[in-house]
């Protein structure tokens, strides 16, 4: 196990911790962070340890601000989760690269099992018999025993599991004979040849989350000698009822909530595998996290296959799905066929004709006798009642909703995800599986997250309408200024007024800026990012992140091809470019200072004045 290259001891760290905890900047408590100073976990932690070496217990807010950010999104890592993980790294004489906290008590062992066959050694089992049956269905190999075998195999990953309540916290560790230790939702890697940290990071990024910020704060407060505030669980009934209503569902099984959107989708895909073989169809330009997670499931499970359809540019949504379904008739092997789509789509903001869509899916269902499910990602319009819209077309068709509630539902105050079923028997069957799988993976939302959702879900419908109206107004200003600067009528990839009146009130639009007539290919390729960079010069109004729905009066500006779509194929991203220029995406809050329109006008004017090739 690599040792820390810093001379900071755990005593040094604990001595500095009170000043660190009292000086933590407010921005550290968010869910998104400015990505102009991203360092990743290891370089960030090295800077933190250097700061502790130099300043001991006199660390200030300005010192912490100067550290920059470990990552740009809490679901990947935050400065607060890295602070706690850095302490464990010092305590166990390793680097932060080998320390991972998980919101799930079981995902640390599952993350190790995604690297190879695991022998889990503990005084009591981490997984029940029912859990182990699900683990086998997911094509993961875990055995549980109470003692380390006297003769070990070089091809097996040996994990020491320390059950909660059986040791002091944090427990002393002995890596002798073990490749990793798991305790209280924490994975400590001793052998990074058998358990590559980069692979674990991807698993946590796509299938789980680090410790929540409130939990990290509570632990850090205790470590620094303080008394954490007690946590009282709120009653989620009203929130769950509201979530079901927003989705248009009358399912007898309540929605299931998760630590984030991707863990929700992971549980959905895992649940389908417990029912049988699965073919999944999704847009080639779907959110990169959803796309990569689905790819990971495909690599791990021979009974899980992914197919894509193209919706970029002028492509008709329903026709594109139809072409893929035709191919699936010949090559598909799944007993279950799940068509997953964002409505509105990301980043194109297309809303398909649901009548044509359901007619197409019913035709495929009739001709193949497959179990067909439409899974709608409602993140951009969580109050669209899409399930009831589908049921008004065909009451017997199974439509379910998947939603990331990290956005407008929670007002950006916490990450969370949800799966909402419909009234059909097939949906109930899937929801029952989702409940069992989420228990096995321990992927449900934490008490901190549920409490935040309970406190903030009310009024999301009006917030969505207000954010849509703001996006619409700024979009008109943007297009007007582009016309003035270039003479080109630039269309927006945005929902129509009819879409919005039907409940699809997204606060996001995308666009391909027209390139100057004499611009080089290199300048065209960089035009979108240059515009985003110009906008972000105004740090009060614009933030260089990929989120939306936050109630912070800031617009999120990004280039999807290099951010939200980072994990998808390059050839798929190229298809959404126009004239060599990639899409730019702007996402709006509920309200902003009126000067945002002037900033957009000025940014467009400045962009084309400075752009090579402009006339």
C-alpha positions as CSV (number, residue, x, y, z in Angstrom):
1,X,0.0,0.0,0.0
2,X,1.5,3.4,-1.0
3,X,2.5,5.5,2.0
4,X,1.8,9.2,2.3
5,X,4.5,11.4,1.0
6,X,3.7,14.0,3.6
7,X,5.2,14.2,7.1
8,X,1.8,15.3,8.6
9,X,0.7,12.9,11.4
10,X,-2.8,12.2,12.5
11,X,-2.1,14.3,15.6
12,X,-1.0,17.2,13.4
13,X,-4.2,16.9,11.4
14,X,-6.4,16.8,14.4
15,X,-4.6,19.8,15.9
16,X,-5.3,21.8,12.7
17,X,-8.9,20.5,12.3
18,X,-10.7,23.0,14.6
19,X,-9.3,26.0,12.7
20,X,-10.1,24.3,9.4
21,X,-13.7,23.4,10.4
22,X,-14.4,26.9,11.7
23,X,-13.0,28.5,8.5
24,X,-14.7,26.3,5.8
25,X,-15.9,28.6,3.0
26,X,-19.6,28.7,2.4
27,X,-19.1,27.5,-1.2
28,X,-17.8,24.2,0.1
29,X,-21.3,23.3,1.3
30,X,-22.8,23.4,-2.2
31,X,-23.4,20.6,-4.7
32,X,-21.6,22.2,-7.6
33,X,-18.2,24.0,-7.6
34,X,-16.5,26.4,-10.0
35,X,-14.5,24.3,-12.4
36,X,-11.8,26.9,-13.2
37,X,-9.6,25.6,-10.4
38,X,-10.2,21.8,-10.4
39,X,-7.3,19.7,-9.2
40,X,-8.8,16.2,-8.5
41,X,-8.6,14.5,-5.2
42,X,-4.9,13.7,-4.8
43,X,-3.3,17.1,-5.8
44,X,-6.0,18.9,-3.7
45,X,-5.2,16.8,-0.7
46,X,-1.4,17.3,-1.1
47,X,-2.0,21.1,-1.1
48,X,-4.1,20.7,2.1
49,X,-1.4,18.6,3.8
50,X,1.2,21.2,2.8
51,X,-1.0,23.9,4.3
52,X,-1.3,22.0,7.6
53,X,2.5,21.6,7.6
54,X,3.1,25.3,7.1
55,X,0.4,26.9,9.2
56,X,-0.5,24.2,11.9
57,X,-3.6,25.4,13.6
58,X,-3.8,28.9,12.2
59,X,-5.5,28.1,8.9
60,X,-8.0,30.8,7.6
61,X,-10.9,30.9,5.2
62,X,-8.6,32.7,2.7
63,X,-6.1,29.7,2.9
64,X,-8.9,27.3,2.2
65,X,-10.3,29.4,-0.7
66,X,-6.8,29.3,-2.2
67,X,-6.9,25.5,-2.3
68,X,-9.3,25.5,-5.3
69,X,-11.6,22.6,-5.8
70,X,-11.1,18.8,-5.8
71,X,-14.0,18.3,-8.3
72,X,-16.9,20.2,-9.8
73,X,-19.8,18.2,-8.4
74,X,-20.5,16.7,-5.0
75,X,-21.6,13.3,-6.4
76,X,-18.0,12.9,-7.6
77,X,-16.2,14.5,-4.7
78,X,-16.4,17.7,-2.7
79,X,-13.8,19.6,-0.7
80,X,-15.5,18.5,2.5
81,X,-15.6,14.8,1.6
82,X,-12.0,15.0,0.5
83,X,-11.1,16.7,3.8
84,X,-12.4,13.8,5.7
85,X,-10.9,11.2,3.3
86,X,-7.6,13.0,3.7
87,X,-7.7,12.6,7.4
88,X,-8.3,8.8,7.0
89,X,-5.4,8.8,4.5
90,X,-3.1,10.3,7.1
91,X,-4.4,8.1,9.9
92,X,-3.8,4.9,7.8
93,X,-0.4,6.2,6.3
94,X,-1.6,6.1,2.7
95,X,-2.8,8.5,0.1
96,X,-6.3,9.8,-0.5
97,X,-6.2,7.9,-3.8
98,X,-6.7,4.7,-1.7
99,X,-9.5,6.1,0.5
100,X,-13.2,6.2,-0.6
101,X,-16.2,7.1,1.5
102,X,-19.6,5.8,0.2
103,X,-23.2,6.8,1.2
104,X,-23.8,3.1,1.0
105,X,-22.5,0.6,3.6
106,X,-22.4,-2.2,0.9
107,X,-21.1,-0.4,-2.1
108,X,-17.4,-0.4,-0.9
109,X,-17.4,-4.2,-1.1
110,X,-19.3,-4.1,-4.4
111,X,-16.8,-1.6,-5.8
112,X,-14.0,-4.1,-4.9
113,X,-16.0,-6.9,-6.5
114,X,-16.2,-5.0,-9.8
115,X,-12.4,-5.4,-9.8
116,X,-12.4,-9.2,-9.3
117,X,-13.6,-12.1,-7.1
118,X,-13.9,-11.0,-3.5
119,X,-13.5,-12.9,-0.3
120,X,-15.1,-10.8,2.4
121,X,-13.8,-11.6,5.9
122,X,-15.8,-10.4,8.9
123,X,-17.2,-11.5,12.3
124,X,-20.7,-11.0,10.8
125,X,-21.9,-11.0,7.2
126,X,-22.3,-7.7,5.3
127,X,-24.8,-9.3,2.9
128,X,-27.9,-11.4,3.7
129,X,-28.8,-14.5,1.7
130,X,-31.3,-12.5,-0.3
131,X,-28.6,-9.8,-1.0
132,X,-26.2,-12.5,-2.2
133,X,-28.8,-13.8,-4.7
134,X,-29.0,-10.3,-6.2
135,X,-25.2,-10.0,-6.2
136,X,-25.0,-13.2,-8.2
137,X,-27.6,-11.9,-10.7
138,X,-25.4,-8.9,-11.2
139,X,-22.5,-11.2,-12.2
140,X,-20.4,-10.2,-9.2
141,X,-18.5,-12.8,-7.2
142,X,-18.4,-12.3,-3.4
143,X,-18.0,-15.0,-0.8
144,X,-18.3,-14.3,3.0
145,X,-16.3,-15.9,5.7
146,X,-15.4,-15.3,9.4
147,X,-11.7,-15.9,9.1
148,X,-9.0,-15.3,6.5
149,X,-8.2,-18.7,4.8
150,X,-4.8,-20.1,5.8
151,X,-3.9,-20.4,2.1
152,X,-4.9,-17.5,-0.1
153,X,-5.2,-17.3,-3.9
154,X,-3.3,-14.6,-5.9
155,X,-6.4,-14.2,-8.1
156,X,-8.8,-13.4,-5.2
157,X,-9.3,-10.0,-3.6
158,X,-9.3,-10.4,0.2
159,X,-11.3,-7.7,2.0
160,X,-11.4,-7.3,5.8
161,X,-14.9,-6.2,6.8
162,X,-15.2,-4.6,10.2
163,X,-18.9,-4.5,11.2
164,X,-20.2,-1.4,12.9
165,X,-20.4,-1.6,16.7
166,X,-17.5,-4.2,16.9
167,X,-14.6,-1.7,16.9
168,X,-13.7,1.8,17.8
169,X,-14.4,4.4,15.1
170,X,-12.3,4.9,13.2
171,X,-10.8,1.4,13.8
172,X,-7.2,0.5,13.8
173,X,-6.3,-1.4,10.6
174,X,-4.0,-4.2,9.8
175,X,-3.4,-4.8,6.1
176,X,-1.7,-8.1,6.7
177,X,-3.1,-10.6,4.3
178,X,-5.8,-8.2,3.1
179,X,-6.1,-6.2,-0.1
180,X,-8.6,-3.8,1.4
181,X,-10.6,-3.0,4.5
182,X,-14.2,-2.0,4.6
183,X,-15.9,-0.3,7.6
184,X,-18.8,2.1,8.1
185,X,-19.2,2.8,4.3
186,X,-15.4,3.4,3.9
187,X,-13.1,1.5,1.6
188,X,-9.4,1.5,2.4
189,X,-7.3,0.0,-0.4
190,X,-4.1,-1.8,0.7
191,X,-3.3,-3.4,-2.7
192,X,-3.9,-1.0,-5.6
193,X,-2.7,-3.6,-8.1
194,X,-5.7,-5.8,-7.3
195,X,-8.1,-2.9,-6.7
196,X,-7.2,0.0,-9.0
197,X,-8.3,3.3,-7.4
198,X,-9.2,4.8,-10.8
199,X,-11.7,1.9,-11.3
200,X,-13.2,2.4,-7.8
201,X,-13.6,6.1,-8.5
202,X,-15.6,5.4,-11.7
203,X,-17.8,3.0,-9.7
204,X,-18.5,5.5,-7.0
205,X,-19.0,8.3,-9.5
206,X,-21.5,6.3,-11.5
207,X,-23.2,4.0,-9.0
208,X,-22.9,5.7,-5.6
209,X,-21.7,8.9,-3.9
210,X,-19.2,9.9,-1.3
211,X,-20.4,10.7,2.2
212,X,-22.9,13.5,2.2
213,X,-21.7,17.0,3.3
214,X,-23.8,17.0,6.5
215,X,-22.4,13.6,7.5
216,X,-18.8,14.7,6.8
217,X,-19.4,17.9,8.7
218,X,-20.8,15.9,11.7
219,X,-17.8,13.5,11.7
220,X,-15.3,16.4,11.3
221,X,-17.0,18.3,14.1
222,X,-16.6,15.3,16.4
223,X,-13.0,14.8,15.4
224,X,-12.3,18.5,16.2
225,X,-13.8,18.1,19.7
226,X,-17.2,19.6,19.0
227,X,-20.7,18.3,19.5
228,X,-22.6,17.6,16.2
229,X,-26.2,18.6,16.0
230,X,-28.6,15.7,16.4
231,X,-30.4,14.5,13.2
232,X,-34.1,13.9,13.4
233,X,-35.7,12.1,10.4
234,X,-38.6,14.0,8.7
235,X,-41.7,12.2,7.6
236,X,-41.3,11.8,3.8
237,X,-45.0,10.9,3.1
238,X,-46.0,14.3,1.7
239,X,-42.9,14.6,-0.4
240,X,-43.3,11.1,-1.9
241,X,-46.9,11.8,-2.7
242,X,-45.9,15.1,-4.4
243,X,-43.2,13.3,-6.4
244,X,-45.7,10.8,-7.6
245,X,-48.2,13.5,-8.5
246,X,-45.6,15.4,-10.5
247,X,-44.8,12.3,-12.4
248,X,-48.5,11.6,-13.1
249,X,-48.4,8.2,-11.3
250,X,-51.0,6.2,-9.5
251,X,-48.6,3.3,-8.7
252,X,-49.6,1.5,-5.5
253,X,-45.8,1.3,-4.6
254,X,-44.4,4.7,-3.4
255,X,-41.5,6.2,-5.3
256,X,-38.0,5.0,-4.3
257,X,-35.5,7.7,-3.5
258,X,-31.7,7.3,-3.9
259,X,-28.4,9.1,-3.0
260,X,-28.3,10.7,-6.5
261,X,-29.8,10.2,-10.0
262,X,-27.2,7.7,-11.2
263,X,-27.5,5.4,-8.2
264,X,-31.2,5.4,-8.9
265,X,-30.6,4.4,-12.5
266,X,-28.1,1.8,-11.3
267,X,-30.7,0.2,-9.1
268,X,-33.2,0.3,-12.0
269,X,-30.8,-1.5,-14.4
270,X,-29.8,-3.9,-11.6
271,X,-33.5,-4.6,-10.9
272,X,-34.2,-5.4,-14.5
273,X,-31.4,-8.0,-14.5
274,X,-33.0,-9.8,-11.5
275,X,-36.1,-10.2,-13.7
276,X,-34.4,-11.5,-16.9
277,X,-32.2,-10.4,-19.8
278,X,-32.5,-6.8,-20.9
279,X,-32.0,-4.7,-24.0
280,X,-31.8,-0.9,-23.3
281,X,-32.3,1.8,-26.0
282,X,-31.1,5.3,-25.3
283,X,-30.1,8.4,-27.2
284,X,-26.4,8.4,-28.3
285,X,-26.1,11.9,-26.9
286,X,-27.9,11.2,-23.6
287,X,-26.3,12.6,-20.4
288,X,-22.8,11.1,-20.2
289,X,-23.2,9.8,-16.7
290,X,-26.3,7.8,-17.7
291,X,-24.6,6.6,-20.9
292,X,-21.4,5.5,-19.1
293,X,-23.3,3.8,-16.3
294,X,-25.2,1.8,-18.9
295,X,-22.0,0.9,-20.6
296,X,-20.6,-0.3,-17.3
297,X,-23.6,-2.5,-16.8
298,X,-23.1,-3.9,-20.3
299,X,-19.5,-4.8,-19.6
300,X,-20.3,-6.5,-16.3
301,X,-23.4,-8.5,-17.5
302,X,-23.8,-10.6,-20.6
303,X,-27.6,-10.4,-20.2
304,X,-27.6,-6.6,-20.4
305,X,-27.2,-4.9,-23.8
306,X,-27.3,-1.3,-24.9
307,X,-28.4,0.2,-28.2
308,X,-28.5,3.8,-29.2
309,X,-30.5,6.1,-31.5
310,X,-29.4,9.5,-32.9
311,X,-31.5,12.6,-32.3
312,X,-28.9,15.3,-33.1
313,X,-29.8,18.2,-35.2
314,X,-32.8,17.8,-37.5
315,X,-33.2,14.1,-36.8
316,X,-36.8,13.2,-36.0
317,X,-37.0,11.6,-32.5
318,X,-39.7,8.9,-33.3
319,X,-38.2,8.0,-36.6
320,X,-34.8,7.5,-35.1
321,X,-36.1,5.2,-32.4
322,X,-38.0,3.3,-35.1
323,X,-34.8,2.6,-37.0
324,X,-33.1,1.2,-33.9
325,X,-36.1,-0.9,-33.0
326,X,-36.0,-2.4,-36.5
327,X,-32.3,-3.4,-35.9
328,X,-33.3,-4.7,-32.4
329,X,-35.9,-7.1,-34.0
330,X,-32.9,-8.9,-35.7
331,X,-30.2,-8.7,-33.0
332,X,-32.0,-8.1,-29.7
333,X,-31.9,-10.9,-27.1
334,X,-33.6,-9.3,-24.1
335,X,-36.8,-10.6,-22.6
336,X,-37.3,-7.0,-21.5
337,X,-36.8,-4.0,-23.7
338,X,-36.4,-0.6,-21.9
339,X,-36.5,2.5,-24.0
340,X,-34.9,5.2,-21.8
341,X,-35.2,8.8,-22.9
342,X,-34.9,12.3,-21.4
343,X,-38.0,14.4,-22.1
344,X,-37.0,17.1,-23.0
345,X,-33.9,15.5,-24.4
346,X,-30.4,16.7,-23.4
347,X,-29.0,18.9,-24.8
348,X,-31.4,19.1,-27.8
349,X,-34.5,19.9,-25.7
350,X,-36.7,17.9,-28.0
351,X,-40.1,16.7,-26.9
352,X,-41.4,13.9,-29.1
353,X,-45.1,13.4,-30.1
354,X,-46.1,10.9,-27.3
355,X,-48.9,9.6,-29.4
356,X,-46.6,8.6,-32.3
357,X,-44.0,7.4,-29.8
358,X,-46.4,5.1,-27.9
359,X,-48.0,3.8,-31.2
360,X,-44.5,2.9,-32.4
361,X,-43.6,1.1,-29.1
362,X,-46.9,-0.8,-29.1
363,X,-46.3,-1.9,-32.6
364,X,-42.9,-3.3,-31.6
365,X,-44.4,-4.9,-28.5
366,X,-47.1,-6.6,-30.6
367,X,-44.7,-7.9,-33.2
368,X,-42.1,-9.2,-30.8
369,X,-44.1,-10.2,-27.7
370,X,-41.4,-8.5,-25.6
371,X,-42.0,-6.8,-22.2
372,X,-41.6,-3.2,-23.3
373,X,-41.1,-0.4,-20.8
374,X,-40.7,3.3,-21.4
375,X,-38.4,4.9,-18.8
376,X,-38.6,8.7,-19.0
377,X,-35.8,10.8,-17.4
378,X,-37.9,13.8,-16.2
379,X,-35.0,15.7,-14.7
380,X,-35.5,18.7,-17.0
381,X,-39.3,18.8,-16.3
382,X,-40.1,16.9,-13.1
383,X,-43.6,18.2,-13.0
384,X,-44.6,17.1,-16.5
385,X,-46.9,14.3,-15.4
386,X,-45.5,12.2,-18.2
387,X,-46.8,8.9,-16.9
388,X,-50.4,10.1,-17.0
389,X,-49.8,11.5,-20.4
390,X,-48.8,8.1,-21.7
391,X,-51.6,6.4,-19.9
392,X,-54.1,8.8,-21.5
393,X,-52.8,7.4,-24.9
394,X,-52.7,3.7,-23.7
395,X,-53.8,2.8,-20.2
396,X,-52.1,-0.5,-20.4
397,X,-48.7,0.7,-21.5
398,X,-45.9,0.6,-18.9
399,X,-44.2,4.0,-18.4
400,X,-42.0,4.7,-15.5
401,X,-40.1,7.9,-14.5
402,X,-36.5,8.4,-13.4
403,X,-35.6,11.8,-12.0
404,X,-32.5,13.5,-10.7
405,X,-33.8,15.6,-7.8
406,X,-30.4,17.2,-7.3
407,X,-31.8,20.0,-9.5
408,X,-35.0,21.9,-9.2
409,X,-36.8,19.5,-6.8
410,X,-34.2,20.1,-4.0
411,X,-33.3,23.6,-5.3
412,X,-29.8,22.4,-5.7
413,X,-29.3,21.9,-2.0
414,X,-28.7,18.2,-2.1
415,X,-28.1,15.4,-4.6
416,X,-30.9,12.8,-4.8
417,X,-32.6,10.6,-7.4
418,X,-35.9,8.8,-7.7
419,X,-37.7,6.0,-9.5
420,X,-41.5,6.3,-9.9
421,X,-43.7,3.5,-11.2
422,X,-47.1,3.4,-12.9
423,X,-50.2,1.5,-12.2
424,X,-49.5,-1.5,-14.5
425,X,-48.6,-5.0,-13.2
426,X,-45.3,-4.9,-15.0
427,X,-44.4,-1.6,-13.4
428,X,-45.3,-2.9,-9.9
429,X,-43.1,-6.0,-10.6
430,X,-40.2,-3.7,-11.5
431,X,-40.8,-1.5,-8.5
432,X,-40.8,-4.4,-6.1
433,X,-37.4,-5.4,-7.6
434,X,-36.1,-1.9,-7.3
435,X,-37.0,-1.9,-3.5
436,X,-35.1,-5.2,-3.0
437,X,-32.1,-4.2,-5.1
438,X,-31.8,-0.8,-3.5
439,X,-31.8,-2.6,-0.1
440,X,-29.0,-5.0,-1.3
441,X,-26.9,-2.1,-2.6
442,X,-27.9,0.2,0.3
443,X,-28.4,3.0,-2.3
444,X,-31.4,4.7,-0.8
445,X,-31.2,8.4,0.0
446,X,-29.8,9.2,3.4
447,X,-31.7,10.9,6.2
448,X,-29.9,14.1,5.5
449,X,-31.0,14.1,1.9
450,X,-34.6,13.1,2.6
451,X,-34.9,15.9,5.1
452,X,-33.7,18.4,2.5
453,X,-36.2,17.1,-0.1
454,X,-39.0,17.3,2.5
455,X,-38.1,20.9,3.3
456,X,-37.7,22.1,-0.4
457,X,-40.0,20.1,-2.7
458,X,-43.0,22.4,-2.3
459,X,-43.4,25.0,-5.1
460,X,-41.2,23.2,-7.6
461,X,-43.9,23.6,-10.3
462,X,-43.9,27.4,-10.0
463,X,-40.1,27.5,-9.8
464,X,-39.9,25.5,-13.0
465,X,-42.3,27.9,-14.8
466,X,-40.4,30.9,-13.5
467,X,-37.0,29.5,-14.6
468,X,-38.5,28.6,-18.0
469,X,-39.8,32.1,-18.5
470,X,-36.4,33.5,-17.6
471,X,-34.6,31.2,-20.0
472,X,-37.1,32.2,-22.7
473,X,-36.4,35.9,-22.2
474,X,-32.7,35.6,-22.2
475,X,-32.8,33.3,-25.2
476,X,-34.6,36.0,-27.2
477,X,-32.0,38.5,-26.2
478,X,-29.2,36.1,-27.2
479,X,-30.7,35.4,-30.6
480,X,-31.3,39.1,-31.3
481,X,-27.7,40.0,-30.5
482,X,-26.3,37.1,-32.6
483,X,-28.3,38.4,-35.5
484,X,-27.0,41.9,-34.9
485,X,-23.4,40.8,-34.7
486,X,-23.4,38.2,-37.5
487,X,-26.5,38.8,-39.6
488,X,-27.5,35.1,-39.0
489,X,-30.8,33.9,-37.5
490,X,-29.5,31.5,-34.9
491,X,-32.2,28.9,-33.7
492,X,-32.3,27.8,-30.1
493,X,-32.6,24.1,-29.2
494,X,-35.4,24.8,-26.7
495,X,-38.9,23.6,-25.9
496,X,-41.8,25.2,-27.8
497,X,-44.4,27.3,-26.0
498,X,-46.8,24.4,-26.6
499,X,-44.4,22.1,-24.9
500,X,-44.1,24.4,-21.9
501,X,-47.8,24.8,-21.6
502,X,-48.1,21.0,-21.5
503,X,-45.8,20.9,-18.4
504,X,-42.3,20.5,-20.1
505,X,-41.0,23.7,-18.6
506,X,-37.2,23.3,-18.8
507,X,-34.9,26.1,-17.8
508,X,-32.3,25.1,-20.3
509,X,-31.5,25.7,-24.0
510,X,-28.7,24.9,-26.3
511,X,-27.4,26.6,-29.5
512,X,-24.7,26.4,-32.1
513,X,-23.2,29.8,-32.6
514,X,-22.7,30.8,-36.2
515,X,-19.0,30.8,-37.1
516,X,-17.4,33.9,-38.7
517,X,-17.1,33.4,-42.4
518,X,-13.3,33.3,-42.5
519,X,-12.7,31.5,-39.3
520,X,-10.3,28.5,-39.2
521,X,-11.4,25.0,-38.3
522,X,-9.5,25.4,-35.0
523,X,-11.3,28.7,-34.2
524,X,-14.6,27.2,-35.0
525,X,-13.9,24.2,-32.7
526,X,-13.1,26.6,-29.9
527,X,-15.9,29.1,-30.4
528,X,-18.4,27.6,-28.0
529,X,-15.9,27.3,-25.2
530,X,-14.6,30.8,-25.8
531,X,-18.2,32.2,-25.5
532,X,-18.6,30.3,-22.2
533,X,-15.3,31.7,-21.0
534,X,-16.4,35.3,-21.9
535,X,-19.7,34.8,-20.0
536,X,-18.0,33.5,-17.0
537,X,-15.9,36.6,-16.6
538,X,-19.0,37.8,-14.7
539,X,-18.7,35.5,-11.7
540,X,-21.7,37.0,-10.0
541,X,-24.1,35.9,-12.7
542,X,-22.5,32.9,-14.4
543,X,-21.0,29.7,-13.1
544,X,-18.8,27.3,-15.1
545,X,-20.6,24.2,-14.1
546,X,-22.9,21.6,-15.7
547,X,-25.9,21.8,-13.3
548,X,-29.2,23.7,-13.3
549,X,-32.2,24.3,-11.2
550,X,-30.2,25.8,-8.4
551,X,-31.9,28.6,-6.5
552,X,-28.8,30.8,-6.4
553,X,-29.5,33.4,-9.1
554,X,-26.7,32.1,-11.3
555,X,-26.7,30.8,-14.8
556,X,-24.8,27.6,-15.6
557,X,-22.9,27.9,-18.8
558,X,-21.2,24.9,-20.4
559,X,-20.2,23.1,-23.6
560,X,-21.9,19.6,-23.2
561,X,-19.4,17.9,-25.5
562,X,-16.6,18.5,-23.0
563,X,-18.7,18.3,-19.8
564,X,-22.0,16.4,-19.5
565,X,-21.3,14.4,-22.6
566,X,-17.7,13.7,-21.7
567,X,-18.2,9.9,-21.6
568,X,-20.0,9.5,-24.9
569,X,-18.4,8.6,-28.3
570,X,-16.7,11.4,-30.1
571,X,-18.5,10.6,-33.4
572,X,-21.8,11.1,-31.6
573,X,-20.8,14.5,-30.3
574,X,-19.6,15.6,-33.7
575,X,-23.0,15.0,-35.1
576,X,-24.5,17.8,-33.0
577,X,-22.0,20.4,-34.2
578,X,-23.0,22.8,-36.9
579,X,-20.4,24.5,-39.2
580,X,-17.7,23.0,-37.0
581,X,-19.1,24.7,-33.9
582,X,-20.3,22.6,-30.9
583,X,-23.4,23.2,-28.8
584,X,-23.3,25.7,-26.0
585,X,-25.8,25.1,-23.1
586,X,-27.2,27.7,-20.7
587,X,-29.3,26.7,-17.7
588,X,-31.1,29.2,-15.6
589,X,-32.2,29.6,-12.0
590,X,-35.6,30.8,-10.9
591,X,-34.6,34.5,-11.0
592,X,-31.6,36.6,-11.8
593,X,-30.5,40.2,-11.8
594,X,-31.9,42.0,-14.9
595,X,-28.4,42.9,-16.0
596,X,-27.9,39.3,-17.2
597,X,-29.4,40.4,-20.5
598,X,-26.8,43.1,-20.9
599,X,-24.0,40.7,-20.0
600,X,-25.2,38.3,-22.7
601,X,-25.4,41.1,-25.3
602,X,-21.9,42.3,-24.4
603,X,-20.5,38.8,-24.4
604,X,-21.9,38.1,-27.9
605,X,-20.5,41.4,-29.2
606,X,-17.1,40.9,-27.7
607,X,-16.9,37.3,-28.9
608,X,-17.4,38.3,-32.6
609,X,-15.3,41.4,-32.3
610,X,-12.3,39.3,-31.1
611,X,-13.0,36.2,-33.1
612,X,-10.5,35.6,-36.0
613,X,-12.2,35.6,-39.3
614,X,-14.9,38.1,-38.4
615,X,-15.7,40.8,-40.9
